[in-house]
Amino acid sequence: MMYKSTRDENNVVTASQAILQGLADDGGLYVPVDLPKLEINFQELKDYTYQEMAFKVLREFLDDFSDEQLQACIDGAYDEKFDSELIAPLKGADGNYYLELFHGSTIAFKDMALSILPYLMTTAGTINNNENDIVILTATSGDTGKAAMAGFADVPGTEIIVFYPNGGVSSIQERQMLTQTGDNTHVLAVEGNFDDAQTKVKELFNDREFRAELLESGKQFSSANSMNIGRLVPQIVYYFYAYAQLVKQNEIQAGDLVDFVVPTGNFGNILAAYYAKEIGLPVGKLICASNDNTVLYDFFETGEYNAKRDFILTISPSMDILISSNFERLLYHMLGDDTAKLTELMTSLKETGAYSVDASTHAKFADFLAQFATEEETMEEIKAVYDSANYVIDPHTAVAAKVGRKLVENRQNPLVIVSTASPYKFPEAVLNALDIETTAMSDEDMLADLKAKSNVEYPEAIIELQEAASRDRQVIEVADMKDQVRYIVK
Ligand SMILES: *Cc1c(COP(=O)(O)O)cnc(C)c1O
């Protein structure tokens, strides 16, 4: 099982090398050279624990890890940090199924992969006799930052630096990051949006001189963004697990098709669903849900990817993205793994802000459906699900649920709504959707109100937040990101 760069087919590495590097140094992303063939028997898989499912899937993709090493990574990651023994429980509500991916320590789906990535990364270091310290550079639209900091906090031989858009994350998200402990964790607000931060991080990765300079002091970069296959591969697991739960609960028969709707930003989560389908999970449609930043929806409709538009701040900030990194991987596969063509399109995106594919390429995306939900529709959906099922969902999940509803005529199969964050992360937006006026309320008041509404106890992440000491906010310019990295790691 080898991985190759989307921009250079001769750049081929093992799984552990791909994880250590994060991004390919030619500017591309690593993708599997060939997908593994999984033996799938849901009569057996339905009784698997999450950890067993993780072992089954991960060992196919990360085949230069020994079974013992993988098991140790899985045991370290999926333990009592999760407040559900199931790790990723599936809840029926309002005629659909919600796959709750927010039971980890930072109450967003990023925990599903970021609780295991530090283990995979240090094990990958061992496998490759790597003696350098790993400097994790991460741009976050709100949730990756905290989950990555929590995962890497005090992990020996690692340093983590997180950049988030100033004013572009929810107040709870920001407090979660600012209260993170660990001498090796660093977090900076950037004057710009998520795309500005992510583009700069990619630039630093591809800055050969800078990398050489770091290497001299025994340090190398890696990424905790979903550009790293160490993020992507663990996300495949829960699609199998969700399906197995449906079989176990007698909601479907093994082999029946299931649709998944995924609230999408950087396209990592839905790409994992695509890989799950490619290796044999019986999936009907993969539904890409966007908020008012409709760049992906527009691509699926027209075949043109056009990032030349206003960046809109929404109540689902983790999906506020115009340059969706992992889309490069899907595009590459749809182009028939054509490196030259892909590179041409990515160059066009960089230089002109847009690219288009021809009709025959566009037709290859037929496994996907796409739609978006406006701010108003997102709020309506939170209210509608609450009124009909007494179930409170967060704004990201609501975008997905609304999109599922809008596409009801185009679908035939049971629908799993991928639920990416706890409503406790976005109390203001959720309460407003439930017609509660919050202007005069503190975060604490809002959380208390939300608890009364949802009848869900505070997760540990919220209890911690109320007691934790916060570091000072530090705001920098995009242009100063490089100097800040230099300053921190030296
Ligand atoms: C990151 C995130 C998303 C978007 O996921 P991608 O993998 O970037 O598409 C959606 N919802 C929440 C809550 C997130 O944190």
The ligand as an SDF file (V2000), in Angstrom:
LIG
                    3D

 15 15  0  0  0  0  0  0  0  0999 V2000
  -14.2500   20.7290    9.9960 C   0  0  0  0  0  0  0  0  0  0  0  0
  -15.7190   20.7390   10.1540 C   0  0  0  0  0  0  0  0  0  0  0  0
  -16.5730   20.5660    9.0650 C   0  0  0  0  0  0  0  0  0  0  0  0
  -16.0440   20.4180    7.6570 C   0  0  0  0  0  0  0  0  0  0  0  0
  -15.3480   19.2170    7.4790 O   0  0  0  0  0  0  0  0  0  0  0  0
  -14.3680   19.0280    6.2500 P   0  0  0  0  0  0  0  0  0  0  0  0
  -13.7300   17.7180    6.4530 O   0  0  0  0  0  0  0  0  0  0  0  0
  -13.3820   20.1620    6.3500 O   0  0  0  0  0  0  0  0  0  0  0  0
  -15.1780   19.1130    5.0190 O   0  0  0  0  0  0  0  0  0  0  0  0
  -17.9360   20.5160    9.2890 C   0  0  0  0  0  0  0  0  0  0  0  0
  -18.4420   20.6740   10.5210 N   0  0  0  0  0  0  0  0  0  0  0  0
  -17.6550   20.8530   11.5980 C   0  0  0  0  0  0  0  0  0  0  0  0
  -18.2830   21.0600   12.9210 C   0  0  0  0  0  0  0  0  0  0  0  0
  -16.2690   20.8920   11.4600 C   0  0  0  0  0  0  0  0  0  0  0  0
  -15.4880   21.0760   12.5280 O   0  0  0  0  0  0  0  0  0  0  0  0
  1  2  1  0
  2  3  1  0
  2 14  2  0
  3  4  1  0
  3 10  2  0
  4  5  1  0
  5  6  1  0
  6  7  2  0
  6  8  1  0
  6  9  1  0
 10 11  1  0
 11 12  2  0
 12 13  1  0
 12 14  1  0
 14 15  1  0
M  END
$$$$
